Amino acid sequence: MTKVIITALATAAACGITLYFYIKEEITMAMVYVSLIIKGRRTFSSVPKLLKKQVAEILIDLELEYLIDDPEYLPTEE
């Protein structure tokens, strides 16, 4: 499973604090589909079959499994 590491640097600015985020990973197509699903521009069923497993894993990691509309990719309770 792909993990995203985010490092935040806080710097003082004249009118407040600015946060800079450095993402130490390239954006994959699965993450693009996840962001589109979260924004409501795509559904899980519109994800290409080759990416569905990875997209489902990311959505589950984000605790957004309710966005997965295919029972085949839903987590099983053990």
mmCIF file of the N, C-alpha and C atoms, coordinates in Angstrom:
data_MODEL
# 
_entry.id   MODEL 
# 
loop_
_atom_site.group_PDB 
_atom_site.id 
_atom_site.type_symbol 
_atom_site.label_atom_id 
_atom_site.label_alt_id 
_atom_site.label_comp_id 
_atom_site.label_asym_id 
_atom_site.label_entity_id 
_atom_site.label_seq_id 
_atom_site.pdbx_PDB_ins_code 
_atom_site.Cartn_x 
_atom_site.Cartn_y 
_atom_site.Cartn_z 
_atom_site.occupancy 
_atom_site.B_iso_or_equiv 
_atom_site.pdbx_formal_charge 
_atom_site.auth_seq_id 
_atom_site.auth_comp_id 
_atom_site.auth_asym_id 
_atom_site.auth_atom_id 
_atom_site.pdbx_PDB_model_num 
ATOM 1   N N  . MET A 1 1  ? 0.839   -1.182  0.000   1.00 0.00 ? 1  MET A N  1 
ATOM 2   C CA . MET A 1 1  ? 0.000   0.000   0.000   1.00 0.00 ? 1  MET A CA 1 
ATOM 3   C C  . MET A 1 1  ? 0.873   1.230   0.000   1.00 0.00 ? 1  MET A C  1 
ATOM 4   N N  . THR A 1 2  ? 0.464   2.210   -0.724  1.00 0.00 ? 2  THR A N  1 
ATOM 5   C CA . THR A 1 2  ? 1.197   3.453   -0.838  1.00 0.00 ? 2  THR A CA 1 
ATOM 6   C C  . THR A 1 2  ? 0.927   4.331   0.372   1.00 0.00 ? 2  THR A C  1 
ATOM 7   N N  . LYS A 1 3  ? 1.974   4.854   0.954   1.00 0.00 ? 3  LYS A N  1 
ATOM 8   C CA . LYS A 1 3  ? 1.841   5.754   2.089   1.00 0.00 ? 3  LYS A CA 1 
ATOM 9   C C  . LYS A 1 3  ? 2.345   7.130   1.679   1.00 0.00 ? 3  LYS A C  1 
ATOM 10  N N  . VAL A 1 4  ? 1.653   8.146   2.093   1.00 0.00 ? 4  VAL A N  1 
ATOM 11  C CA . VAL A 1 4  ? 2.053   9.517   1.800   1.00 0.00 ? 4  VAL A CA 1 
ATOM 12  C C  . VAL A 1 4  ? 2.617   10.109  3.073   1.00 0.00 ? 4  VAL A C  1 
ATOM 13  N N  . ILE A 1 5  ? 3.804   10.656  2.979   1.00 0.00 ? 5  ILE A N  1 
ATOM 14  C CA . ILE A 1 5  ? 4.444   11.290  4.121   1.00 0.00 ? 5  ILE A CA 1 
ATOM 15  C C  . ILE A 1 5  ? 4.386   12.793  3.906   1.00 0.00 ? 5  ILE A C  1 
ATOM 16  N N  . ILE A 1 6  ? 3.777   13.484  4.834   1.00 0.00 ? 6  ILE A N  1 
ATOM 17  C CA . ILE A 1 6  ? 3.661   14.936  4.712   1.00 0.00 ? 6  ILE A CA 1 
ATOM 18  C C  . ILE A 1 6  ? 4.468   15.572  5.826   1.00 0.00 ? 6  ILE A C  1 
ATOM 19  N N  . THR A 1 7  ? 5.341   16.473  5.463   1.00 0.00 ? 7  THR A N  1 
ATOM 20  C CA . THR A 1 7  ? 6.141   17.202  6.425   1.00 0.00 ? 7  THR A CA 1 
ATOM 21  C C  . THR A 1 7  ? 5.702   18.659  6.399   1.00 0.00 ? 7  THR A C  1 
ATOM 22  N N  . ALA A 1 8  ? 5.403   19.188  7.534   1.00 0.00 ? 8  ALA A N  1 
ATOM 23  C CA . ALA A 1 8  ? 4.944   20.579  7.600   1.00 0.00 ? 8  ALA A CA 1 
ATOM 24  C C  . ALA A 1 8  ? 6.039   21.448  8.214   1.00 0.00 ? 8  ALA A C  1 
ATOM 25  N N  . LEU A 1 9  ? 6.286   22.561  7.596   1.00 0.00 ? 9  LEU A N  1 
ATOM 26  C CA . LEU A 1 9  ? 7.228   23.549  8.117   1.00 0.00 ? 9  LEU A CA 1 
ATOM 27  C C  . LEU A 1 9  ? 6.437   24.805  8.424   1.00 0.00 ? 9  LEU A C  1 
ATOM 28  N N  . ALA A 1 10 ? 6.518   25.281  9.621   1.00 0.00 ? 10 ALA A N  1 
ATOM 29  C CA . ALA A 1 10 ? 5.818   26.513  9.979   1.00 0.00 ? 10 ALA A CA 1 
ATOM 30  C C  . ALA A 1 10 ? 6.826   27.659  9.956   1.00 0.00 ? 10 ALA A C  1 
ATOM 31  N N  . THR A 1 11 ? 6.476   28.709  9.260   1.00 0.00 ? 11 THR A N  1 
ATOM 32  C CA . THR A 1 11 ? 7.329   29.892  9.227   1.00 0.00 ? 11 THR A CA 1 
ATOM 33  C C  . THR A 1 11 ? 6.498   31.097  9.640   1.00 0.00 ? 11 THR A C  1 
ATOM 34  N N  . ALA A 1 12 ? 7.114   31.958  10.387  1.00 0.00 ? 12 ALA A N  1 
ATOM 35  C CA . ALA A 1 12 ? 6.408   33.155  10.842  1.00 0.00 ? 12 ALA A CA 1 
ATOM 36  C C  . ALA A 1 12 ? 6.380   34.166  9.704   1.00 0.00 ? 12 ALA A C  1 
ATOM 37  N N  . ALA A 1 13 ? 5.218   34.684  9.432   1.00 0.00 ? 13 ALA A N  1 
ATOM 38  C CA . ALA A 1 13 ? 5.058   35.744  8.430   1.00 0.00 ? 13 ALA A CA 1 
ATOM 39  C C  . ALA A 1 13 ? 4.640   37.010  9.171   1.00 0.00 ? 13 ALA A C  1 
ATOM 40  N N  . ALA A 1 14 ? 4.674   38.123  8.506   1.00 0.00 ? 14 ALA A N  1 
ATOM 41  C CA . ALA A 1 14 ? 4.350   39.394  9.144   1.00 0.00 ? 14 ALA A CA 1 
ATOM 42  C C  . ALA A 1 14 ? 2.934   39.395  9.720   1.00 0.00 ? 14 ALA A C  1 
ATOM 43  N N  . CYS A 1 15 ? 2.001   38.750  9.044   1.00 0.00 ? 15 CYS A N  1 
ATOM 44  C CA . CYS A 1 15 ? 0.604   38.777  9.510   1.00 0.00 ? 15 CYS A CA 1 
ATOM 45  C C  . CYS A 1 15 ? 0.123   37.424  10.005  1.00 0.00 ? 15 CYS A C  1 
ATOM 46  N N  . GLY A 1 16 ? 0.994   36.489  10.306  1.00 0.00 ? 16 GLY A N  1 
ATOM 47  C CA . GLY A 1 16 ? 0.555   35.197  10.827  1.00 0.00 ? 16 GLY A CA 1 
ATOM 48  C C  . GLY A 1 16 ? 1.562   34.103  10.542  1.00 0.00 ? 16 GLY A C  1 
ATOM 49  N N  . ILE A 1 17 ? 1.067   32.890  10.524  1.00 0.00 ? 17 ILE A N  1 
ATOM 50  C CA . ILE A 1 17 ? 1.921   31.727  10.289  1.00 0.00 ? 17 ILE A CA 1 
ATOM 51  C C  . ILE A 1 17 ? 1.523   31.089  8.963   1.00 0.00 ? 17 ILE A C  1 
ATOM 52  N N  . THR A 1 18 ? 2.503   30.747  8.177   1.00 0.00 ? 18 THR A N  1 
ATOM 53  C CA . THR A 1 18 ? 2.278   30.070  6.911   1.00 0.00 ? 18 THR A CA 1 
ATOM 54  C C  . THR A 1 18 ? 2.770   28.645  7.037   1.00 0.00 ? 18 THR A C  1 
ATOM 55  N N  . LEU A 1 19 ? 1.969   27.686  6.588   1.00 0.00 ? 19 LEU A N  1 
ATOM 56  C CA . LEU A 1 19 ? 2.382   26.286  6.612   1.00 0.00 ? 19 LEU A CA 1 
ATOM 57  C C  . LEU A 1 19 ? 2.740   25.846  5.206   1.00 0.00 ? 19 LEU A C  1 
ATOM 58  N N  . TYR A 1 20 ? 3.875   25.213  5.064   1.00 0.00 ? 20 TYR A N  1 
ATOM 59  C CA . TYR A 1 20 ? 4.304   24.670  3.793   1.00 0.00 ? 20 TYR A CA 1 
ATOM 60  C C  . TYR A 1 20 ? 4.288   23.150  3.905   1.00 0.00 ? 20 TYR A C  1 
ATOM 61  N N  . PHE A 1 21 ? 3.669   22.488  2.944   1.00 0.00 ? 21 PHE A N  1 
ATOM 62  C CA . PHE A 1 21 ? 3.598   21.039  2.962   1.00 0.00 ? 21 PHE A CA 1 
ATOM 63  C C  . PHE A 1 21 ? 4.433   20.484  1.821   1.00 0.00 ? 21 PHE A C  1 
ATOM 64  N N  . TYR A 1 22 ? 5.293   19.574  2.154   1.00 0.00 ? 22 TYR A N  1 
ATOM 65  C CA . TYR A 1 22 ? 6.095   18.901  1.161   1.00 0.00 ? 22 TYR A CA 1 
ATOM 66  C C  . TYR A 1 22 ? 5.647   17.451  1.118   1.00 0.00 ? 22 TYR A C  1 
ATOM 67  N N  . ILE A 1 23 ? 5.130   17.001  0.003   1.00 0.00 ? 23 ILE A N  1 
ATOM 68  C CA . ILE A 1 23 ? 4.681   15.630  -0.134  1.00 0.00 ? 23 ILE A CA 1 
ATOM 69  C C  . ILE A 1 23 ? 5.821   14.843  -0.760  1.00 0.00 ? 23 ILE A C  1 
ATOM 70  N N  . LYS A 1 24 ? 6.286   13.845  -0.048  1.00 0.00 ? 24 LYS A N  1 
ATOM 71  C CA . LYS A 1 24 ? 7.437   13.073  -0.487  1.00 0.00 ? 24 LYS A CA 1 
ATOM 72  C C  . LYS A 1 24 ? 7.003   11.867  -1.302  1.00 0.00 ? 24 LYS A C  1 
ATOM 73  N N  . GLU A 1 25 ? 6.248   12.103  -2.347  1.00 0.00 ? 25 GLU A N  1 
ATOM 74  C CA . GLU A 1 25 ? 5.808   11.024  -3.221  1.00 0.00 ? 25 GLU A CA 1 
ATOM 75  C C  . GLU A 1 25 ? 5.174   11.648  -4.454  1.00 0.00 ? 25 GLU A C  1 
ATOM 76  N N  . GLU A 1 26 ? 5.349   10.996  -5.570  1.00 0.00 ? 26 GLU A N  1 
ATOM 77  C CA . GLU A 1 26 ? 4.703   11.504  -6.763  1.00 0.00 ? 26 GLU A CA 1 
ATOM 78  C C  . GLU A 1 26 ? 3.226   11.124  -6.742  1.00 0.00 ? 26 GLU A C  1 
ATOM 79  N N  . ILE A 1 27 ? 2.424   11.931  -7.382  1.00 0.00 ? 27 ILE A N  1 
ATOM 80  C CA . ILE A 1 27 ? 0.991   11.662  -7.433  1.00 0.00 ? 27 ILE A CA 1 
ATOM 81  C C  . ILE A 1 27 ? 0.735   10.564  -8.464  1.00 0.00 ? 27 ILE A C  1 
ATOM 82  N N  . THR A 1 28 ? 0.038   9.526   -8.032  1.00 0.00 ? 28 THR A N  1 
ATOM 83  C CA . THR A 1 28 ? -0.282  8.431   -8.936  1.00 0.00 ? 28 THR A CA 1 
ATOM 84  C C  . THR A 1 28 ? -1.693  8.626   -9.478  1.00 0.00 ? 28 THR A C  1 
ATOM 85  N N  . MET A 1 29 ? -2.021  7.910   -10.527 1.00 0.00 ? 29 MET A N  1 
ATOM 86  C CA . MET A 1 29 ? -3.364  8.007   -11.101 1.00 0.00 ? 29 MET A CA 1 
ATOM 87  C C  . MET A 1 29 ? -4.412  7.568   -10.085 1.00 0.00 ? 29 MET A C  1 
ATOM 88  N N  . ALA A 1 30 ? -4.073  6.608   -9.224  1.00 0.00 ? 30 ALA A N  1 
ATOM 89  C CA . ALA A 1 30 ? -5.029  6.177   -8.203  1.00 0.00 ? 30 ALA A CA 1 
ATOM 90  C C  . ALA A 1 30 ? -5.383  7.333   -7.281  1.00 0.00 ? 30 ALA A C  1 
ATOM 91  N N  . MET A 1 31 ? -4.388  8.122   -6.899  1.00 0.00 ? 31 MET A N  1 
ATOM 92  C CA . MET A 1 31 ? -4.654  9.265   -6.024  1.00 0.00 ? 31 MET A CA 1 
ATOM 93  C C  . MET A 1 31 ? -5.463  10.334  -6.746  1.00 0.00 ? 31 MET A C  1 
ATOM 94  N N  . VAL A 1 32 ? -5.258  10.470  -8.049  1.00 0.00 ? 32 VAL A N  1 
ATOM 95  C CA . VAL A 1 32 ? -6.059  11.418  -8.832  1.00 0.00 ? 32 VAL A CA 1 
ATOM 96  C C  . VAL A 1 32 ? -7.524  10.984  -8.805  1.00 0.00 ? 32 VAL A C  1 
ATOM 97  N N  . TYR A 1 33 ? -7.780  9.699   -9.025  1.00 0.00 ? 33 TYR A N  1 
ATOM 98  C CA . TYR A 1 33 ? -9.155  9.196   -8.979  1.00 0.00 ? 33 TYR A CA 1 
ATOM 99  C C  . TYR A 1 33 ? -9.749  9.351   -7.583  1.00 0.00 ? 33 TYR A C  1 
ATOM 100 N N  . VAL A 1 34 ? -8.971  9.104   -6.541  1.00 0.00 ? 34 VAL A N  1 
ATOM 101 C CA . VAL A 1 34 ? -9.470  9.274   -5.179  1.00 0.00 ? 34 VAL A CA 1 
ATOM 102 C C  . VAL A 1 34 ? -9.917  10.710  -4.955  1.00 0.00 ? 34 VAL A C  1 
ATOM 103 N N  . SER A 1 35 ? -9.099  11.672  -5.370  1.00 0.00 ? 35 SER A N  1 
ATOM 104 C CA . SER A 1 35 ? -9.468  13.073  -5.175  1.00 0.00 ? 35 SER A CA 1 
ATOM 105 C C  . SER A 1 35 ? -10.723 13.438  -5.972  1.00 0.00 ? 35 SER A C  1 
ATOM 106 N N  . LEU A 1 36 ? -10.861 12.894  -7.179  1.00 0.00 ? 36 LEU A N  1 
ATOM 107 C CA . LEU A 1 36 ? -12.062 13.159  -7.974  1.00 0.00 ? 36 LEU A CA 1 
ATOM 108 C C  . LEU A 1 36 ? -13.300 12.533  -7.338  1.00 0.00 ? 36 LEU A C  1 
ATOM 109 N N  . ILE A 1 37 ? -13.157 11.352  -6.744  1.00 0.00 ? 37 ILE A N  1 
ATOM 110 C CA . ILE A 1 37 ? -14.281 10.700  -6.064  1.00 0.00 ? 37 ILE A CA 1 
ATOM 111 C C  . ILE A 1 37 ? -14.681 11.510  -4.835  1.00 0.00 ? 37 ILE A C  1 
ATOM 112 N N  . ILE A 1 38 ? -13.708 11.948  -4.068  1.00 0.00 ? 38 ILE A N  1 
ATOM 113 C CA . ILE A 1 38 ? -13.999 12.743  -2.868  1.00 0.00 ? 38 ILE A CA 1 
ATOM 114 C C  . ILE A 1 38 ? -14.716 14.035  -3.238  1.00 0.00 ? 38 ILE A C  1 
ATOM 115 N N  . LYS A 1 39 ? -14.302 14.670  -4.330  1.00 0.00 ? 39 LYS A N  1 
ATOM 116 C CA . LYS A 1 39 ? -14.927 15.921  -4.769  1.00 0.00 ? 39 LYS A CA 1 
ATOM 117 C C  . LYS A 1 39 ? -16.285 15.704  -5.421  1.00 0.00 ? 39 LYS A C  1 
ATOM 118 N N  . GLY A 1 40 ? -16.640 14.456  -5.702  1.00 0.00 ? 40 GLY A N  1 
ATOM 119 C CA . GLY A 1 40 ? -17.926 14.160  -6.318  1.00 0.00 ? 40 GLY A CA 1 
ATOM 120 C C  . GLY A 1 40 ? -17.943 14.274  -7.834  1.00 0.00 ? 40 GLY A C  1 
ATOM 121 N N  . ARG A 1 41 ? -16.779 14.374  -8.448  1.00 0.00 ? 41 ARG A N  1 
ATOM 122 C CA . ARG A 1 41 ? -16.710 14.504  -9.906  1.00 0.00 ? 41 ARG A CA 1 
ATOM 123 C C  . ARG A 1 41 ? -16.671 13.154  -10.605 1.00 0.00 ? 41 ARG A C  1 
ATOM 124 N N  . ARG A 1 42 ? -16.329 12.101  -9.873  1.00 0.00 ? 42 ARG A N  1 
ATOM 125 C CA . ARG A 1 42 ? -16.320 10.724  -10.387 1.00 0.00 ? 42 ARG A CA 1 
ATOM 126 C C  . ARG A 1 42 ? -16.906 9.820   -9.314  1.00 0.00 ? 42 ARG A C  1 
ATOM 127 N N  . THR A 1 43 ? -17.278 8.621   -9.725  1.00 0.00 ? 43 THR A N  1 
ATOM 128 C CA . THR A 1 43 ? -17.713 7.605   -8.774  1.00 0.00 ? 43 THR A CA 1 
ATOM 129 C C  . THR A 1 43 ? -16.720 6.449   -8.825  1.00 0.00 ? 43 THR A C  1 
ATOM 130 N N  . PHE A 1 44 ? -16.781 5.605   -7.826  1.00 0.00 ? 44 PHE A N  1 
ATOM 131 C CA . PHE A 1 44 ? -15.876 4.463   -7.798  1.00 0.00 ? 44 PHE A CA 1 
ATOM 132 C C  . PHE A 1 44 ? -16.101 3.566   -9.009  1.00 0.00 ? 44 PHE A C  1 
ATOM 133 N N  . SER A 1 45 ? -17.338 3.434   -9.444  1.00 0.00 ? 45 SER A N  1 
ATOM 134 C CA . SER A 1 45 ? -17.629 2.570   -10.595 1.00 0.00 ? 45 SER A CA 1 
ATOM 135 C C  . SER A 1 45 ? -17.024 3.098   -11.896 1.00 0.00 ? 45 SER A C  1 
ATOM 136 N N  . SER A 1 46 ? -16.642 4.381   -11.945 1.00 0.00 ? 46 SER A N  1 
ATOM 137 C CA . SER A 1 46 ? -16.030 4.936   -13.152 1.00 0.00 ? 46 SER A CA 1 
ATOM 138 C C  . SER A 1 46 ? -14.511 4.753   -13.194 1.00 0.00 ? 46 SER A C  1 
ATOM 139 N N  . VAL A 1 47 ? -13.937 4.198   -12.125 1.00 0.00 ? 47 VAL A N  1 
ATOM 140 C CA . VAL A 1 47 ? -12.486 3.972   -12.063 1.00 0.00 ? 47 VAL A CA 1 
ATOM 141 C C  . VAL A 1 47 ? -12.140 2.775   -12.955 1.00 0.00 ? 47 VAL A C  1 
ATOM 142 N N  . PRO A 1 48 ? -11.085 2.885   -13.762 1.00 0.00 ? 48 PRO A N  1 
ATOM 143 C CA . PRO A 1 48 ? -10.665 1.741   -14.579 1.00 0.00 ? 48 PRO A CA 1 
ATOM 144 C C  . PRO A 1 48 ? -10.351 0.525   -13.708 1.00 0.00 ? 48 PRO A C  1 
ATOM 145 N N  . LYS A 1 49 ? -10.688 -0.656  -14.208 1.00 0.00 ? 49 LYS A N  1 
ATOM 146 C CA . LYS A 1 49 ? -10.538 -1.902  -13.444 1.00 0.00 ? 49 LYS A CA 1 
ATOM 147 C C  . LYS A 1 49 ? -9.116  -2.088  -12.912 1.00 0.00 ? 49 LYS A C  1 
ATOM 148 N N  . LEU A 1 50 ? -8.115  -1.693  -13.682 1.00 0.00 ? 50 LEU A N  1 
ATOM 149 C CA . LEU A 1 50 ? -6.724  -1.857  -13.253 1.00 0.00 ? 50 LEU A CA 1 
ATOM 150 C C  . LEU A 1 50 ? -6.387  -1.041  -12.001 1.00 0.00 ? 50 LEU A C  1 
ATOM 151 N N  . LEU A 1 51 ? -7.126  0.032   -11.751 1.00 0.00 ? 51 LEU A N  1 
ATOM 152 C CA . LEU A 1 51 ? -6.835  0.914   -10.620 1.00 0.00 ? 51 LEU A CA 1 
ATOM 153 C C  . LEU A 1 51 ? -7.775  0.724   -9.444  1.00 0.00 ? 51 LEU A C  1 
ATOM 154 N N  . LYS A 1 52 ? -8.852  -0.038  -9.626  1.00 0.00 ? 52 LYS A N  1 
ATOM 155 C CA . LYS A 1 52 ? -9.884  -0.131  -8.594  1.00 0.00 ? 52 LYS A CA 1 
ATOM 156 C C  . LYS A 1 52 ? -9.352  -0.631  -7.254  1.00 0.00 ? 52 LYS A C  1 
ATOM 157 N N  . LYS A 1 53 ? -8.507  -1.641  -7.254  1.00 0.00 ? 53 LYS A N  1 
ATOM 158 C CA . LYS A 1 53 ? -7.999  -2.181  -5.995  1.00 0.00 ? 53 LYS A CA 1 
ATOM 159 C C  . LYS A 1 53 ? -7.204  -1.122  -5.235  1.00 0.00 ? 53 LYS A C  1 
ATOM 160 N N  . GLN A 1 54 ? -6.321  -0.422  -5.931  1.00 0.00 ? 54 GLN A N  1 
ATOM 161 C CA . GLN A 1 54 ? -5.497  0.597   -5.280  1.00 0.00 ? 54 GLN A CA 1 
ATOM 162 C C  . GLN A 1 54 ? -6.347  1.771   -4.808  1.00 0.00 ? 54 GLN A C  1 
ATOM 163 N N  . VAL A 1 55 ? -7.318  2.198   -5.616  1.00 0.00 ? 55 VAL A N  1 
ATOM 164 C CA . VAL A 1 55 ? -8.206  3.291   -5.222  1.00 0.00 ? 55 VAL A CA 1 
ATOM 165 C C  . VAL A 1 55 ? -9.012  2.884   -3.993  1.00 0.00 ? 55 VAL A C  1 
ATOM 166 N N  . ALA A 1 56 ? -9.512  1.650   -3.974  1.00 0.00 ? 56 ALA A N  1 
ATOM 167 C CA . ALA A 1 56 ? -10.275 1.156   -2.822  1.00 0.00 ? 56 ALA A CA 1 
ATOM 168 C C  . ALA A 1 56 ? -9.406  1.144   -1.565  1.00 0.00 ? 56 ALA A C  1 
ATOM 169 N N  . GLU A 1 57 ? -8.159  0.712   -1.674  1.00 0.00 ? 57 GLU A N  1 
ATOM 170 C CA . GLU A 1 57 ? -7.258  0.687   -0.517  1.00 0.00 ? 57 GLU A CA 1 
ATOM 171 C C  . GLU A 1 57 ? -7.030  2.087   0.045   1.00 0.00 ? 57 GLU A C  1 
ATOM 172 N N  . ILE A 1 58 ? -6.858  3.056   -0.845  1.00 0.00 ? 58 ILE A N  1 
ATOM 173 C CA . ILE A 1 58 ? -6.640  4.437   -0.389  1.00 0.00 ? 58 ILE A CA 1 
ATOM 174 C C  . ILE A 1 58 ? -7.894  4.965   0.287   1.00 0.00 ? 58 ILE A C  1 
ATOM 175 N N  . LEU A 1 59 ? -9.068  4.736   -0.305  1.00 0.00 ? 59 LEU A N  1 
ATOM 176 C CA . LEU A 1 59 ? -10.320 5.195   0.296   1.00 0.00 ? 59 LEU A CA 1 
ATOM 177 C C  . LEU A 1 59 ? -10.542 4.547   1.662   1.00 0.00 ? 59 LEU A C  1 
ATOM 178 N N  . ILE A 1 60 ? -10.216 3.272   1.791   1.00 0.00 ? 60 ILE A N  1 
ATOM 179 C CA . ILE A 1 60 ? -10.362 2.581   3.070   1.00 0.00 ? 60 ILE A CA 1 
ATOM 180 C C  . ILE A 1 60 ? -9.391  3.156   4.101   1.00 0.00 ? 60 ILE A C  1 
ATOM 181 N N  . ASP A 1 61 ? -8.148  3.428   3.690   1.00 0.00 ? 61 ASP A N  1 
ATOM 182 C CA . ASP A 1 61 ? -7.166  4.036   4.593   1.00 0.00 ? 61 ASP A CA 1 
ATOM 183 C C  . ASP A 1 61 ? -7.629  5.403   5.081   1.00 0.00 ? 61 ASP A C  1 
ATOM 184 N N  . LEU A 1 62 ? -8.353  6.122   4.229   1.00 0.00 ? 62 LEU A N  1 
ATOM 185 C CA . LEU A 1 62 ? -8.867  7.446   4.591   1.00 0.00 ? 62 LEU A CA 1 
ATOM 186 C C  . LEU A 1 62 ? -10.201 7.371   5.327   1.00 0.00 ? 62 LEU A C  1 
ATOM 187 N N  . GLU A 1 63 ? -10.661 6.139   5.610   1.00 0.00 ? 63 GLU A N  1 
ATOM 188 C CA . GLU A 1 63 ? -11.947 5.884   6.265   1.00 0.00 ? 63 GLU A CA 1 
ATOM 189 C C  . GLU A 1 63 ? -13.112 6.455   5.453   1.00 0.00 ? 63 GLU A C  1 
ATOM 190 N N  . LEU A 1 64 ? -13.020 6.314   4.129   1.00 0.00 ? 64 LEU A N  1 
ATOM 191 C CA . LEU A 1 64 ? -14.062 6.771   3.211   1.00 0.00 ? 64 LEU A CA 1 
ATOM 192 C C  . LEU A 1 64 ? -14.640 5.604   2.418   1.00 0.00 ? 64 LEU A C  1 
ATOM 193 N N  . GLU A 1 65 ? -14.705 4.430   3.057   1.00 0.00 ? 65 GLU A N  1 
ATOM 194 C CA . GLU A 1 65 ? -15.186 3.252   2.335   1.00 0.00 ? 65 GLU A CA 1 
ATOM 195 C C  . GLU A 1 65 ? -16.638 3.390   1.879   1.00 0.00 ? 65 GLU A C  1 
ATOM 196 N N  . TYR A 1 66 ? -17.388 4.315   2.462   1.00 0.00 ? 66 TYR A N  1 
ATOM 197 C CA . TYR A 1 66 ? -18.766 4.522   2.009   1.00 0.00 ? 66 TYR A CA 1 
ATOM 198 C C  . TYR A 1 66 ? -18.828 5.041   0.567   1.00 0.00 ? 66 TYR A C  1 
ATOM 199 N N  . LEU A 1 67 ? -17.722 5.516   0.042   1.00 0.00 ? 67 LEU A N  1 
ATOM 200 C CA . LEU A 1 67 ? -17.681 5.984   -1.349  1.00 0.00 ? 67 LEU A CA 1 
ATOM 201 C C  . LEU A 1 67 ? -17.454 4.844   -2.339  1.00 0.00 ? 67 LEU A C  1 
ATOM 202 N N  . ILE A 1 68 ? -17.161 3.649   -1.835  1.00 0.00 ? 68 ILE A N  1 
ATOM 203 C CA . ILE A 1 68 ? -16.945 2.484   -2.697  1.00 0.00 ? 68 ILE A CA 1 
ATOM 204 C C  . ILE A 1 68 ? -18.299 1.850   -2.979  1.00 0.00 ? 68 ILE A C  1 
ATOM 205 N N  . ASP A 1 69 ? -18.743 1.919   -4.230  1.00 0.00 ? 69 ASP A N  1 
ATOM 206 C CA . ASP A 1 69 ? -20.075 1.416   -4.580  1.00 0.00 ? 69 ASP A CA 1 
ATOM 207 C C  . ASP A 1 69 ? -20.053 0.028   -5.211  1.00 0.00 ? 69 ASP A C  1 
ATOM 208 N N  . ASP A 1 70 ? -18.930 -0.663  -5.089  1.00 0.00 ? 70 ASP A N  1 
ATOM 209 C CA . ASP A 1 70 ? -18.805 -2.032  -5.598  1.00 0.00 ? 70 ASP A CA 1 
ATOM 210 C C  . ASP A 1 70 ? -18.479 -2.946  -4.425  1.00 0.00 ? 70 ASP A C  1 
ATOM 211 N N  . PRO A 1 71 ? -19.403 -3.847  -4.025  1.00 0.00 ? 71 PRO A N  1 
ATOM 212 C CA . PRO A 1 71 ? -19.180 -4.685  -2.843  1.00 0.00 ? 71 PRO A CA 1 
ATOM 213 C C  . PRO A 1 71 ? -17.948 -5.587  -2.933  1.00 0.00 ? 71 PRO A C  1 
ATOM 214 N N  . GLU A 1 72 ? -17.480 -5.848  -4.139  1.00 0.00 ? 72 GLU A N  1 
ATOM 215 C CA . GLU A 1 72 ? -16.301 -6.692  -4.314  1.00 0.00 ? 72 GLU A CA 1 
ATOM 216 C C  . GLU A 1 72 ? -15.056 -6.058  -3.669  1.00 0.00 ? 72 GLU A C  1 
ATOM 217 N N  . TYR A 1 73 ? -15.007 -4.747  -3.610  1.00 0.00 ? 73 TYR A N  1 
ATOM 218 C CA . TYR A 1 73 ? -13.832 -4.031  -3.112  1.00 0.00 ? 73 TYR A CA 1 
ATOM 219 C C  . TYR A 1 73 ? -13.996 -3.533  -1.673  1.00 0.00 ? 73 TYR A C  1 
ATOM 220 N N  . LEU A 1 74 ? -15.136 -3.783  -1.059  1.00 0.00 ? 74 LEU A N  1 
ATOM 221 C CA . LEU A 1 74 ? -15.360 -3.378  0.318   1.00 0.00 ? 74 LEU A CA 1 
ATOM 222 C C  . LEU A 1 74 ? -14.596 -4.296  1.265   1.00 0.00 ? 74 LEU A C  1 
ATOM 223 N N  . PRO A 1 75 ? -14.128 -3.768  2.381   1.00 0.00 ? 75 PRO A N  1 
ATOM 224 C CA . PRO A 1 75 ? -13.387 -4.615  3.335   1.00 0.00 ? 75 PRO A CA 1 
ATOM 225 C C  . PRO A 1 75 ? -14.315 -5.651  3.961   1.00 0.00 ? 75 PRO A C  1 
ATOM 226 N N  . THR A 1 76 ? -13.761 -6.807  4.218   1.00 0.00 ? 76 THR A N  1 
ATOM 227 C CA . THR A 1 76 ? -14.539 -7.857  4.874   1.00 0.00 ? 76 THR A CA 1 
ATOM 228 C C  . THR A 1 76 ? -14.274 -7.800  6.372   1.00 0.00 ? 76 THR A C  1 
ATOM 229 N N  . GLU A 1 77 ? -15.303 -8.018  7.145   1.00 0.00 ? 77 GLU A N  1 
ATOM 230 C CA . GLU A 1 77 ? -15.144 -7.990  8.595   1.00 0.00 ? 77 GLU A CA 1 
ATOM 231 C C  . GLU A 1 77 ? -14.648 -9.350  9.070   1.00 0.00 ? 77 GLU A C  1 
ATOM 232 N N  . GLU A 1 78 ? -13.610 -9.322  9.903   1.00 0.00 ? 78 GLU A N  1 
ATOM 233 C CA . GLU A 1 78 ? -13.011 -10.575 10.383  1.00 0.00 ? 78 GLU A CA 1 
ATOM 234 C C  . GLU A 1 78 ? -13.239 -10.745 11.854  1.00 0.00 ? 78 GLU A C  1 
# 
